[in-house]
Amino acid sequence: MALEETLSVSLRALEERVRMAERLAENARERGQNPIRADRRLREAERARRIAAQMRGLIETSPATEADAAD
């Protein structure tokens, strides 16, 4: 259960990182800032999104999750 909880907390943090990076990229573009900065933020968001997807897979296949589903 502790591992699943840790993964869930980490997943939420990653999802927030995705949202923040996307907002920063959007703000940079709206303000006409260096497009490289916005692109960097979007790459950061995509990387965090991929890691979050992997974490979701770990949570879904963790023995604790499967045991909870059986109850």
mmJSON file of the N, C-alpha and C atoms, coordinates in Angstrom:
{"data_MODEL":{"atom_site":{
"group_PDB":["ATOM","ATOM","ATOM","ATOM","ATOM","ATOM","ATOM","ATOM","ATOM","ATOM","ATOM","ATOM","ATOM","ATOM","ATOM","ATOM","ATOM","ATOM","ATOM","ATOM","ATOM","ATOM","ATOM","ATOM","ATOM","ATOM","ATOM","ATOM","ATOM","ATOM","ATOM","ATOM","ATOM","ATOM","ATOM","ATOM","ATOM","ATOM","ATOM","ATOM","ATOM","ATOM","ATOM","ATOM","ATOM","ATOM","ATOM","ATOM","ATOM","ATOM","ATOM","ATOM","ATOM","ATOM","ATOM","ATOM","ATOM","ATOM","ATOM","ATOM","ATOM","ATOM","ATOM","ATOM","ATOM","ATOM","ATOM","ATOM","ATOM","ATOM","ATOM","ATOM","ATOM","ATOM","ATOM","ATOM","ATOM","ATOM","ATOM","ATOM","ATOM","ATOM","ATOM","ATOM","ATOM","ATOM","ATOM","ATOM","ATOM","ATOM","ATOM","ATOM","ATOM","ATOM","ATOM","ATOM","ATOM","ATOM","ATOM","ATOM","ATOM","ATOM","ATOM","ATOM","ATOM","ATOM","ATOM","ATOM","ATOM","ATOM","ATOM","ATOM","ATOM","ATOM","ATOM","ATOM","ATOM","ATOM","ATOM","ATOM","ATOM","ATOM","ATOM","ATOM","ATOM","ATOM","ATOM","ATOM","ATOM","ATOM","ATOM","ATOM","ATOM","ATOM","ATOM","ATOM","ATOM","ATOM","ATOM","ATOM","ATOM","ATOM","ATOM","ATOM","ATOM","ATOM","ATOM","ATOM","ATOM","ATOM","ATOM","ATOM","ATOM","ATOM","ATOM","ATOM","ATOM","ATOM","ATOM","ATOM","ATOM","ATOM","ATOM","ATOM","ATOM","ATOM","ATOM","ATOM","ATOM","ATOM","ATOM","ATOM","ATOM","ATOM","ATOM","ATOM","ATOM","ATOM","ATOM","ATOM","ATOM","ATOM","ATOM","ATOM","ATOM","ATOM","ATOM","ATOM","ATOM","ATOM","ATOM","ATOM","ATOM","ATOM","ATOM","ATOM","ATOM","ATOM","ATOM","ATOM","ATOM","ATOM","ATOM","ATOM","ATOM","ATOM","ATOM","ATOM","ATOM","ATOM","ATOM","ATOM","ATOM"],
"id":[1,2,3,4,5,6,7,8,9,10,11,12,13,14,15,16,17,18,19,20,21,22,23,24,25,26,27,28,29,30,31,32,33,34,35,36,37,38,39,40,41,42,43,44,45,46,47,48,49,50,51,52,53,54,55,56,57,58,59,60,61,62,63,64,65,66,67,68,69,70,71,72,73,74,75,76,77,78,79,80,81,82,83,84,85,86,87,88,89,90,91,92,93,94,95,96,97,98,99,100,101,102,103,104,105,106,107,108,109,110,111,112,113,114,115,116,117,118,119,120,121,122,123,124,125,126,127,128,129,130,131,132,133,134,135,136,137,138,139,140,141,142,143,144,145,146,147,148,149,150,151,152,153,154,155,156,157,158,159,160,161,162,163,164,165,166,167,168,169,170,171,172,173,174,175,176,177,178,179,180,181,182,183,184,185,186,187,188,189,190,191,192,193,194,195,196,197,198,199,200,201,202,203,204,205,206,207,208,209,210,211,212,213],
"type_symbol":["N","C","C","N","C","C","N","C","C","N","C","C","N","C","C","N","C","C","N","C","C","N","C","C","N","C","C","N","C","C","N","C","C","N","C","C","N","C","C","N","C","C","N","C","C","N","C","C","N","C","C","N","C","C","N","C","C","N","C","C","N","C","C","N","C","C","N","C","C","N","C","C","N","C","C","N","C","C","N","C","C","N","C","C","N","C","C","N","C","C","N","C","C","N","C","C","N","C","C","N","C","C","N","C","C","N","C","C","N","C","C","N","C","C","N","C","C","N","C","C","N","C","C","N","C","C","N","C","C","N","C","C","N","C","C","N","C","C","N","C","C","N","C","C","N","C","C","N","C","C","N","C","C","N","C","C","N","C","C","N","C","C","N","C","C","N","C","C","N","C","C","N","C","C","N","C","C","N","C","C","N","C","C","N","C","C","N","C","C","N","C","C","N","C","C","N","C","C","N","C","C","N","C","C","N","C","C","N","C","C","N","C","C"],
"label_atom_id":["N","CA","C","N","CA","C","N","CA","C","N","CA","C","N","CA","C","N","CA","C","N","CA","C","N","CA","C","N","CA","C","N","CA","C","N","CA","C","N","CA","C","N","CA","C","N","CA","C","N","CA","C","N","CA","C","N","CA","C","N","CA","C","N","CA","C","N","CA","C","N","CA","C","N","CA","C","N","CA","C","N","CA","C","N","CA","C","N","CA","C","N","CA","C","N","CA","C","N","CA","C","N","CA","C","N","CA","C","N","CA","C","N","CA","C","N","CA","C","N","CA","C","N","CA","C","N","CA","C","N","CA","C","N","CA","C","N","CA","C","N","CA","C","N","CA","C","N","CA","C","N","CA","C","N","CA","C","N","CA","C","N","CA","C","N","CA","C","N","CA","C","N","CA","C","N","CA","C","N","CA","C","N","CA","C","N","CA","C","N","CA","C","N","CA","C","N","CA","C","N","CA","C","N","CA","C","N","CA","C","N","CA","C","N","CA","C","N","CA","C","N","CA","C","N","CA","C","N","CA","C","N","CA","C","N","CA","C","N","CA","C","N","CA","C","N","CA","C"],
"label_alt_id":[null,null,null,null,null,null,null,null,null,null,null,null,null,null,null,null,null,null,null,null,null,null,null,null,null,null,null,null,null,null,null,null,null,null,null,null,null,null,null,null,null,null,null,null,null,null,null,null,null,null,null,null,null,null,null,null,null,null,null,null,null,null,null,null,null,null,null,null,null,null,null,null,null,null,null,null,null,null,null,null,null,null,null,null,null,null,null,null,null,null,null,null,null,null,null,null,null,null,null,null,null,null,null,null,null,null,null,null,null,null,null,null,null,null,null,null,null,null,null,null,null,null,null,null,null,null,null,null,null,null,null,null,null,null,null,null,null,null,null,null,null,null,null,null,null,null,null,null,null,null,null,null,null,null,null,null,null,null,null,null,null,null,null,null,null,null,null,null,null,null,null,null,null,null,null,null,null,null,null,null,null,null,null,null,null,null,null,null,null,null,null,null,null,null,null,null,null,null,null,null,null,null,null,null,null,null,null,null,null,null,null,null,null],
"label_comp_id":["MET","MET","MET","ALA","ALA","ALA","LEU","LEU","LEU","GLU","GLU","GLU","GLU","GLU","GLU","THR","THR","THR","LEU","LEU","LEU","SER","SER","SER","VAL","VAL","VAL","SER","SER","SER","LEU","LEU","LEU","ARG","ARG","ARG","ALA","ALA","ALA","LEU","LEU","LEU","GLU","GLU","GLU","GLU","GLU","GLU","ARG","ARG","ARG","VAL","VAL","VAL","ARG","ARG","ARG","MET","MET","MET","ALA","ALA","ALA","GLU","GLU","GLU","ARG","ARG","ARG","LEU","LEU","LEU","ALA","ALA","ALA","GLU","GLU","GLU","ASN","ASN","ASN","ALA","ALA","ALA","ARG","ARG","ARG","GLU","GLU","GLU","ARG","ARG","ARG","GLY","GLY","GLY","GLN","GLN","GLN","ASN","ASN","ASN","PRO","PRO","PRO","ILE","ILE","ILE","ARG","ARG","ARG","ALA","ALA","ALA","ASP","ASP","ASP","ARG","ARG","ARG","ARG","ARG","ARG","LEU","LEU","LEU","ARG","ARG","ARG","GLU","GLU","GLU","ALA","ALA","ALA","GLU","GLU","GLU","ARG","ARG","ARG","ALA","ALA","ALA","ARG","ARG","ARG","ARG","ARG","ARG","ILE","ILE","ILE","ALA","ALA","ALA","ALA","ALA","ALA","GLN","GLN","GLN","MET","MET","MET","ARG","ARG","ARG","GLY","GLY","GLY","LEU","LEU","LEU","ILE","ILE","ILE","GLU","GLU","GLU","THR","THR","THR","SER","SER","SER","PRO","PRO","PRO","ALA","ALA","ALA","THR","THR","THR","GLU","GLU","GLU","ALA","ALA","ALA","ASP","ASP","ASP","ALA","ALA","ALA","ALA","ALA","ALA","ASP","ASP","ASP"],
"label_asym_id":["A","A","A","A","A","A","A","A","A","A","A","A","A","A","A","A","A","A","A","A","A","A","A","A","A","A","A","A","A","A","A","A","A","A","A","A","A","A","A","A","A","A","A","A","A","A","A","A","A","A","A","A","A","A","A","A","A","A","A","A","A","A","A","A","A","A","A","A","A","A","A","A","A","A","A","A","A","A","A","A","A","A","A","A","A","A","A","A","A","A","A","A","A","A","A","A","A","A","A","A","A","A","A","A","A","A","A","A","A","A","A","A","A","A","A","A","A","A","A","A","A","A","A","A","A","A","A","A","A","A","A","A","A","A","A","A","A","A","A","A","A","A","A","A","A","A","A","A","A","A","A","A","A","A","A","A","A","A","A","A","A","A","A","A","A","A","A","A","A","A","A","A","A","A","A","A","A","A","A","A","A","A","A","A","A","A","A","A","A","A","A","A","A","A","A","A","A","A","A","A","A","A","A","A","A","A","A","A","A","A","A","A","A"],
"label_entity_id":["1","1","1","1","1","1","1","1","1","1","1","1","1","1","1","1","1","1","1","1","1","1","1","1","1","1","1","1","1","1","1","1","1","1","1","1","1","1","1","1","1","1","1","1","1","1","1","1","1","1","1","1","1","1","1","1","1","1","1","1","1","1","1","1","1","1","1","1","1","1","1","1","1","1","1","1","1","1","1","1","1","1","1","1","1","1","1","1","1","1","1","1","1","1","1","1","1","1","1","1","1","1","1","1","1","1","1","1","1","1","1","1","1","1","1","1","1","1","1","1","1","1","1","1","1","1","1","1","1","1","1","1","1","1","1","1","1","1","1","1","1","1","1","1","1","1","1","1","1","1","1","1","1","1","1","1","1","1","1","1","1","1","1","1","1","1","1","1","1","1","1","1","1","1","1","1","1","1","1","1","1","1","1","1","1","1","1","1","1","1","1","1","1","1","1","1","1","1","1","1","1","1","1","1","1","1","1","1","1","1","1","1","1"],
"label_seq_id":[1,1,1,2,2,2,3,3,3,4,4,4,5,5,5,6,6,6,7,7,7,8,8,8,9,9,9,10,10,10,11,11,11,12,12,12,13,13,13,14,14,14,15,15,15,16,16,16,17,17,17,18,18,18,19,19,19,20,20,20,21,21,21,22,22,22,23,23,23,24,24,24,25,25,25,26,26,26,27,27,27,28,28,28,29,29,29,30,30,30,31,31,31,32,32,32,33,33,33,34,34,34,35,35,35,36,36,36,37,37,37,38,38,38,39,39,39,40,40,40,41,41,41,42,42,42,43,43,43,44,44,44,45,45,45,46,46,46,47,47,47,48,48,48,49,49,49,50,50,50,51,51,51,52,52,52,53,53,53,54,54,54,55,55,55,56,56,56,57,57,57,58,58,58,59,59,59,60,60,60,61,61,61,62,62,62,63,63,63,64,64,64,65,65,65,66,66,66,67,67,67,68,68,68,69,69,69,70,70,70,71,71,71],
"pdbx_PDB_ins_code":[null,null,null,null,null,null,null,null,null,null,null,null,null,null,null,null,null,null,null,null,null,null,null,null,null,null,null,null,null,null,null,null,null,null,null,null,null,null,null,null,null,null,null,null,null,null,null,null,null,null,null,null,null,null,null,null,null,null,null,null,null,null,null,null,null,null,null,null,null,null,null,null,null,null,null,null,null,null,null,null,null,null,null,null,null,null,null,null,null,null,null,null,null,null,null,null,null,null,null,null,null,null,null,null,null,null,null,null,null,null,null,null,null,null,null,null,null,null,null,null,null,null,null,null,null,null,null,null,null,null,null,null,null,null,null,null,null,null,null,null,null,null,null,null,null,null,null,null,null,null,null,null,null,null,null,null,null,null,null,null,null,null,null,null,null,null,null,null,null,null,null,null,null,null,null,null,null,null,null,null,null,null,null,null,null,null,null,null,null,null,null,null,null,null,null,null,null,null,null,null,null,null,null,null,null,null,null,null,null,null,null,null,null],
"Cartn_x":[0.823,0.0,0.867,1.958,2.828,3.422,3.803,4.359,3.307,2.109,1.031,0.74,0.717,0.458,1.569,2.804,3.95,3.857,3.525,3.377,2.235,1.143,-0.002,0.349,1.053,1.473,2.431,3.354,4.306,3.587,2.586,1.812,1.098,0.487,-0.187,0.803,1.985,3.01,3.434,3.59,3.953,2.855,1.61,0.494,0.44,0.74,0.795,1.961,3.069,4.223,3.868,3.101,2.651,1.821,0.831,-0.035,0.763,1.695,2.497,3.368,4.028,4.895,4.083,2.892,2.044,1.585,1.234,0.85,2.012,3.199,4.369,4.675,4.543,4.779,3.758,2.504,1.446,1.68,2.03,2.308,3.489,4.533,5.713,5.335,4.52,4.105,3.202,2.27,1.364,2.112,3.192,3.971,5.055,5.133,6.125,7.55,7.703,9.044,9.73,10.947,11.763,11.023,10.773,10.036,10.78,12.082,12.865,12.454,12.187,11.761,10.422,9.48,8.173,8.326,9.15,9.369,10.001,10.912,11.553,10.51,9.61,8.551,7.631,7.319,6.46,7.15,8.45,9.19,9.206,9.362,9.325,7.958,6.897,5.545,5.373,5.85,5.708,6.491,7.666,8.471,7.754,7.236,6.511,5.253,4.605,3.407,3.742,4.87,5.285,5.603,6.31,6.639,5.363,4.425,3.162,2.413,2.432,1.761,2.415,3.724,4.419,4.037,3.959,3.589,2.164,1.248,-0.124,-0.144,0.676,0.774,1.278,2.257,2.768,1.704,0.961,-0.089,-1.162,-1.561,-2.626,-2.227,-0.946,-0.506,0.152,0.17,0.813,-0.015,0.635,-0.086,-1.091,-0.767,-1.686,-2.966,-2.853,-4.025,-4.877,-4.218,-4.956,-5.64,-4.998,-5.601,-6.812,-6.695,-7.824,-9.003,-8.726,-9.783,-10.514,-9.801,-10.401,-11.332,-11.144,-11.987,-13.377],
"Cartn_y":[-1.198,0.0,1.262,1.256,2.434,2.74,1.711,1.928,2.534,2.003,2.527,3.987,4.301,5.683,6.611,6.155,6.947,7.193,6.157,6.312,7.264,7.174,8.055,9.518,9.773,11.142,11.653,10.809,11.186,11.446,10.64,10.813,12.161,12.5,13.805,14.953,14.819,15.86,15.98,14.863,14.899,15.529,15.196,15.775,17.284,17.738,19.178,19.8,19.092,19.583,19.746,18.807,18.908,20.176,20.365,21.545,22.844,22.878,24.088,24.38,23.369,23.56,24.037,23.487,23.909,25.357,25.731,27.132,28.082,27.692,28.552,28.698,27.616,27.686,28.594,28.449,29.289,30.758,31.038,32.423,32.995,32.2,32.672,33.036,32.213,32.501,33.722,33.833,34.979,36.292,36.253,37.465,37.712,36.817,37.001,36.75,35.943,35.639,34.665,34.398,33.508,32.182,31.822,30.578,29.324,29.425,28.286,27.952,28.975,28.766,28.022,28.432,27.767,26.321,26.101,24.736,23.853,24.412,23.667,23.254,24.162,23.85,22.747,22.803,21.767,20.41,20.39,19.122,18.599,19.502,19.126,18.521,19.142,18.627,17.244,17.054,15.757,14.675,14.998,14.024,13.633,14.629,14.346,13.532,13.813,13.057,11.583,11.318,9.927,9.207,9.875,9.271,9.007,9.951,9.766,8.549,8.358,7.195,5.9,5.895,4.713,4.451,5.518,5.372,4.85,5.349,4.849,3.35,2.904,1.476,0.694,1.238,0.572,0.482,1.561,1.572,0.548,0.528,-0.382,-1.846,-2.131,-3.524,-3.917,-3.001,-3.337,-4.389,-5.299,-6.337,-5.754,-4.625,-4.008,-3.575,-3.016,-2.585,-3.776,-4.848,-6.04,-6.668,-6.651,-7.196,-6.365,-5.02,-4.147,-4.415,-4.659,-4.914,-6.212,-7.17,-8.47,-8.393,-7.376,-7.243,-6.786],
"Cartn_z":[0.0,0.0,0.0,0.727,0.792,-0.58,-1.327,-2.659,-3.578,-3.538,-4.377,-4.036,-2.752,-2.327,-2.796,-2.672,-3.135,-4.636,-5.387,-6.839,-7.174,-6.44,-6.697,-6.439,-5.356,-5.04,-6.116,-6.522,-7.575,-8.889,-9.183,-10.406,-10.398,-9.284,-9.207,-9.393,-8.823,-8.983,-10.441,-11.114,-12.531,-13.371,-13.072,-13.812,-13.62,-12.421,-12.171,-12.937,-13.012,-13.773,-15.249,-15.784,-17.174,-17.353,-16.479,-16.597,-16.48,-15.539,-15.344,-16.567,-17.075,-18.243,-19.441,-19.614,-20.729,-20.553,-19.319,-19.075,-19.327,-18.871,-19.086,-20.566,-21.318,-22.764,-23.424,-23.044,-23.614,-23.286,-22.03,-21.626,-22.397,-22.581,-23.306,-24.743,-25.368,-26.75,-26.822,-25.888,-25.88,-25.693,-24.937,-24.657,-25.692,-26.678,-27.728,-27.27,-26.231,-25.743,-26.687,-26.41,-27.21,-27.449,-28.705,-28.982,-28.521,-28.39,-27.906,-26.473,-25.687,-24.302,-24.264,-25.094,-25.138,-25.6,-26.606,-27.1,-26.02,-25.264,-24.183,-23.137,-22.824,-21.854,-22.38,-23.672,-24.247,-24.249,-24.506,-24.428,-22.988,-22.044,-20.629,-20.28,-20.777,-20.517,-21.129,-22.332,-22.993,-22.257,-21.806,-21.048,-19.751,-19.048,-17.806,-18.098,-19.223,-19.607,-19.84,-20.505,-20.757,-19.45,-18.557,-17.269,-16.472,-16.514,-15.802,-16.34,-17.638,-18.235,-17.747,-17.652,-17.139,-15.681,-14.908,-13.503,-13.367,-14.217,-14.192,-14.442,-15.392,-15.677,-14.475,-13.776,-12.569,-11.49,-11.314,-10.296,-10.643,-11.901,-12.326,-12.223,-12.372,-12.34,-11.031,-10.065,-8.788,-8.061,-7.364,-6.614,-5.622,-5.003,-4.04,-4.734,-5.931,-6.676,-7.072,-7.515,-7.905,-6.703,-5.534,-4.322,-3.913,-4.042,-3.704,-4.634,-5.907,-6.878,-6.582,-5.993,-5.687,-4.487,-3.632,-2.411,-2.718],
"occupancy":[1.0,1.0,1.0,1.0,1.0,1.0,1.0,1.0,1.0,1.0,1.0,1.0,1.0,1.0,1.0,1.0,1.0,1.0,1.0,1.0,1.0,1.0,1.0,1.0,1.0,1.0,1.0,1.0,1.0,1.0,1.0,1.0,1.0,1.0,1.0,1.0,1.0,1.0,1.0,1.0,1.0,1.0,1.0,1.0,1.0,1.0,1.0,1.0,1.0,1.0,1.0,1.0,1.0,1.0,1.0,1.0,1.0,1.0,1.0,1.0,1.0,1.0,1.0,1.0,1.0,1.0,1.0,1.0,1.0,1.0,1.0,1.0,1.0,1.0,1.0,1.0,1.0,1.0,1.0,1.0,1.0,1.0,1.0,1.0,1.0,1.0,1.0,1.0,1.0,1.0,1.0,1.0,1.0,1.0,1.0,1.0,1.0,1.0,1.0,1.0,1.0,1.0,1.0,1.0,1.0,1.0,1.0,1.0,1.0,1.0,1.0,1.0,1.0,1.0,1.0,1.0,1.0,1.0,1.0,1.0,1.0,1.0,1.0,1.0,1.0,1.0,1.0,1.0,1.0,1.0,1.0,1.0,1.0,1.0,1.0,1.0,1.0,1.0,1.0,1.0,1.0,1.0,1.0,1.0,1.0,1.0,1.0,1.0,1.0,1.0,1.0,1.0,1.0,1.0,1.0,1.0,1.0,1.0,1.0,1.0,1.0,1.0,1.0,1.0,1.0,1.0,1.0,1.0,1.0,1.0,1.0,1.0,1.0,1.0,1.0,1.0,1.0,1.0,1.0,1.0,1.0,1.0,1.0,1.0,1.0,1.0,1.0,1.0,1.0,1.0,1.0,1.0,1.0,1.0,1.0,1.0,1.0,1.0,1.0,1.0,1.0,1.0,1.0,1.0,1.0,1.0,1.0,1.0,1.0,1.0,1.0,1.0,1.0],
"B_iso_or_equiv":[0.0,0.0,0.0,0.0,0.0,0.0,0.0,0.0,0.0,0.0,0.0,0.0,0.0,0.0,0.0,0.0,0.0,0.0,0.0,0.0,0.0,0.0,0.0,0.0,0.0,0.0,0.0,0.0,0.0,0.0,0.0,0.0,0.0,0.0,0.0,0.0,0.0,0.0,0.0,0.0,0.0,0.0,0.0,0.0,0.0,0.0,0.0,0.0,0.0,0.0,0.0,0.0,0.0,0.0,0.0,0.0,0.0,0.0,0.0,0.0,0.0,0.0,0.0,0.0,0.0,0.0,0.0,0.0,0.0,0.0,0.0,0.0,0.0,0.0,0.0,0.0,0.0,0.0,0.0,0.0,0.0,0.0,0.0,0.0,0.0,0.0,0.0,0.0,0.0,0.0,0.0,0.0,0.0,0.0,0.0,0.0,0.0,0.0,0.0,0.0,0.0,0.0,0.0,0.0,0.0,0.0,0.0,0.0,0.0,0.0,0.0,0.0,0.0,0.0,0.0,0.0,0.0,0.0,0.0,0.0,0.0,0.0,0.0,0.0,0.0,0.0,0.0,0.0,0.0,0.0,0.0,0.0,0.0,0.0,0.0,0.0,0.0,0.0,0.0,0.0,0.0,0.0,0.0,0.0,0.0,0.0,0.0,0.0,0.0,0.0,0.0,0.0,0.0,0.0,0.0,0.0,0.0,0.0,0.0,0.0,0.0,0.0,0.0,0.0,0.0,0.0,0.0,0.0,0.0,0.0,0.0,0.0,0.0,0.0,0.0,0.0,0.0,0.0,0.0,0.0,0.0,0.0,0.0,0.0,0.0,0.0,0.0,0.0,0.0,0.0,0.0,0.0,0.0,0.0,0.0,0.0,0.0,0.0,0.0,0.0,0.0,0.0,0.0,0.0,0.0,0.0,0.0,0.0,0.0,0.0,0.0,0.0,0.0],
"pdbx_formal_charge":[null,null,null,null,null,null,null,null,null,null,null,null,null,null,null,null,null,null,null,null,null,null,null,null,null,null,null,null,null,null,null,null,null,null,null,null,null,null,null,null,null,null,null,null,null,null,null,null,null,null,null,null,null,null,null,null,null,null,null,null,null,null,null,null,null,null,null,null,null,null,null,null,null,null,null,null,null,null,null,null,null,null,null,null,null,null,null,null,null,null,null,null,null,null,null,null,null,null,null,null,null,null,null,null,null,null,null,null,null,null,null,null,null,null,null,null,null,null,null,null,null,null,null,null,null,null,null,null,null,null,null,null,null,null,null,null,null,null,null,null,null,null,null,null,null,null,null,null,null,null,null,null,null,null,null,null,null,null,null,null,null,null,null,null,null,null,null,null,null,null,null,null,null,null,null,null,null,null,null,null,null,null,null,null,null,null,null,null,null,null,null,null,null,null,null,null,null,null,null,null,null,null,null,null,null,null,null,null,null,null,null,null,null],
"auth_seq_id":[1,1,1,2,2,2,3,3,3,4,4,4,5,5,5,6,6,6,7,7,7,8,8,8,9,9,9,10,10,10,11,11,11,12,12,12,13,13,13,14,14,14,15,15,15,16,16,16,17,17,17,18,18,18,19,19,19,20,20,20,21,21,21,22,22,22,23,23,23,24,24,24,25,25,25,26,26,26,27,27,27,28,28,28,29,29,29,30,30,30,31,31,31,32,32,32,33,33,33,34,34,34,35,35,35,36,36,36,37,37,37,38,38,38,39,39,39,40,40,40,41,41,41,42,42,42,43,43,43,44,44,44,45,45,45,46,46,46,47,47,47,48,48,48,49,49,49,50,50,50,51,51,51,52,52,52,53,53,53,54,54,54,55,55,55,56,56,56,57,57,57,58,58,58,59,59,59,60,60,60,61,61,61,62,62,62,63,63,63,64,64,64,65,65,65,66,66,66,67,67,67,68,68,68,69,69,69,70,70,70,71,71,71],
"auth_comp_id":["MET","MET","MET","ALA","ALA","ALA","LEU","LEU","LEU","GLU","GLU","GLU","GLU","GLU","GLU","THR","THR","THR","LEU","LEU","LEU","SER","SER","SER","VAL","VAL","VAL","SER","SER","SER","LEU","LEU","LEU","ARG","ARG","ARG","ALA","ALA","ALA","LEU","LEU","LEU","GLU","GLU","GLU","GLU","GLU","GLU","ARG","ARG","ARG","VAL","VAL","VAL","ARG","ARG","ARG","MET","MET","MET","ALA","ALA","ALA","GLU","GLU","GLU","ARG","ARG","ARG","LEU","LEU","LEU","ALA","ALA","ALA","GLU","GLU","GLU","ASN","ASN","ASN","ALA","ALA","ALA","ARG","ARG","ARG","GLU","GLU","GLU","ARG","ARG","ARG","GLY","GLY","GLY","GLN","GLN","GLN","ASN","ASN","ASN","PRO","PRO","PRO","ILE","ILE","ILE","ARG","ARG","ARG","ALA","ALA","ALA","ASP","ASP","ASP","ARG","ARG","ARG","ARG","ARG","ARG","LEU","LEU","LEU","ARG","ARG","ARG","GLU","GLU","GLU","ALA","ALA","ALA","GLU","GLU","GLU","ARG","ARG","ARG","ALA","ALA","ALA","ARG","ARG","ARG","ARG","ARG","ARG","ILE","ILE","ILE","ALA","ALA","ALA","ALA","ALA","ALA","GLN","GLN","GLN","MET","MET","MET","ARG","ARG","ARG","GLY","GLY","GLY","LEU","LEU","LEU","ILE","ILE","ILE","GLU","GLU","GLU","THR","THR","THR","SER","SER","SER","PRO","PRO","PRO","ALA","ALA","ALA","THR","THR","THR","GLU","GLU","GLU","ALA","ALA","ALA","ASP","ASP","ASP","ALA","ALA","ALA","ALA","ALA","ALA","ASP","ASP","ASP"],
"auth_asym_id":["A","A","A","A","A","A","A","A","A","A","A","A","A","A","A","A","A","A","A","A","A","A","A","A","A","A","A","A","A","A","A","A","A","A","A","A","A","A","A","A","A","A","A","A","A","A","A","A","A","A","A","A","A","A","A","A","A","A","A","A","A","A","A","A","A","A","A","A","A","A","A","A","A","A","A","A","A","A","A","A","A","A","A","A","A","A","A","A","A","A","A","A","A","A","A","A","A","A","A","A","A","A","A","A","A","A","A","A","A","A","A","A","A","A","A","A","A","A","A","A","A","A","A","A","A","A","A","A","A","A","A","A","A","A","A","A","A","A","A","A","A","A","A","A","A","A","A","A","A","A","A","A","A","A","A","A","A","A","A","A","A","A","A","A","A","A","A","A","A","A","A","A","A","A","A","A","A","A","A","A","A","A","A","A","A","A","A","A","A","A","A","A","A","A","A","A","A","A","A","A","A","A","A","A","A","A","A","A","A","A","A","A","A"],
"auth_atom_id":["N","CA","C","N","CA","C","N","CA","C","N","CA","C","N","CA","C","N","CA","C","N","CA","C","N","CA","C","N","CA","C","N","CA","C","N","CA","C","N","CA","C","N","CA","C","N","CA","C","N","CA","C","N","CA","C","N","CA","C","N","CA","C","N","CA","C","N","CA","C","N","CA","C","N","CA","C","N","CA","C","N","CA","C","N","CA","C","N","CA","C","N","CA","C","N","CA","C","N","CA","C","N","CA","C","N","CA","C","N","CA","C","N","CA","C","N","CA","C","N","CA","C","N","CA","C","N","CA","C","N","CA","C","N","CA","C","N","CA","C","N","CA","C","N","CA","C","N","CA","C","N","CA","C","N","CA","C","N","CA","C","N","CA","C","N","CA","C","N","CA","C","N","CA","C","N","CA","C","N","CA","C","N","CA","C","N","CA","C","N","CA","C","N","CA","C","N","CA","C","N","CA","C","N","CA","C","N","CA","C","N","CA","C","N","CA","C","N","CA","C","N","CA","C","N","CA","C","N","CA","C","N","CA","C","N","CA","C","N","CA","C","N","CA","C","N","CA","C"],
"pdbx_PDB_model_num":[1,1,1,1,1,1,1,1,1,1,1,1,1,1,1,1,1,1,1,1,1,1,1,1,1,1,1,1,1,1,1,1,1,1,1,1,1,1,1,1,1,1,1,1,1,1,1,1,1,1,1,1,1,1,1,1,1,1,1,1,1,1,1,1,1,1,1,1,1,1,1,1,1,1,1,1,1,1,1,1,1,1,1,1,1,1,1,1,1,1,1,1,1,1,1,1,1,1,1,1,1,1,1,1,1,1,1,1,1,1,1,1,1,1,1,1,1,1,1,1,1,1,1,1,1,1,1,1,1,1,1,1,1,1,1,1,1,1,1,1,1,1,1,1,1,1,1,1,1,1,1,1,1,1,1,1,1,1,1,1,1,1,1,1,1,1,1,1,1,1,1,1,1,1,1,1,1,1,1,1,1,1,1,1,1,1,1,1,1,1,1,1,1,1,1,1,1,1,1,1,1,1,1,1,1,1,1,1,1,1,1,1,1]
}}}
